[in-house]
Amino acid sequence: MKEKIAKLIDVKTIVTFALVGAVIGFTATDRIDPEKLASMATMAVSFFFAVKLKDQK
């Protein structure tokens, strides 16, 4: 269990979650147009899951 948590807490995971959180936060408060951050968040999440799937093989 500790190994899974340790693997979860790495740089790409933190960046991905921070970017998704920023999109949610800025969209909820109407500070920025969600279209501007949505593409970056989509790329980051796609990269995150692609790397996770590659590591599992």
Stockholm file with secondary structure:
# STOCKHOLM 1.0

chainA/1-57         MKEKIAKLIDVKTIVTFALVGAVIGFTATDRIDPEKLASMATMAVSFFFAVKLKDQK
#=GR chainA/1-57 SS CHHHHHHHSSHHHHHHHHHHHHHHHHHHTTSSCHHHHHHHHHHHHHHHHHHHHHHHC
#=GC SS_cons        CHHHHHHHSSHHHHHHHHHHHHHHHHHHTTSSCHHHHHHHHHHHHHHHHHHHHHHHC
//
